[in-house]
Amino acid sequence: QVQLVESGGGLVQAGGSLRLSCEASGLTFSSYAMGWFRQAPGKERDLVATISWGGSRTHYADSVKGRFTISRENAKNTVYLQMNSLKPEDTAVYYCAAPKLAWTWPWNRYEYATWGQGTQVTVSS
């Protein structure tokens, strides 16, 4: 059974930083791209960033480019999201996700099959 467990959320002031972690189990982690998504109250779950299975390719939502960095350590089955220069509009529940198929690098949330439980990020102004 595939499991994803996020950690690292919390309350931070605008301009601050947080690093989210997501540890995976039950899959051949190095064969799967990974994604971070977020969902604010009353809004849809949107893509934040994705990273290919080897880590050489990344893709970001325009709203976080230059502020957030996605990375992974395949030896630790873990993907990270470093968030800098946080803004109040970054407040959301953040989810990591694994796609349905190995060796694919989807940017569409509907191509992701396994989700973590989510971690709350709150940015105060």
Buried (B, 14 or more C-beta within 10 A) or exposed (E): EEEBBBEBBEEBEEEBEBBBBBBBEEBEBEBBBBBBBBBBEEEEBEBBBBBBBEBEEBBBBEEBEEBBBBBBEBEEBBBBBBBBEBBEEBBBBBBBBBBEEBEEBBEEBEBBEBBBEBBEBBBEE
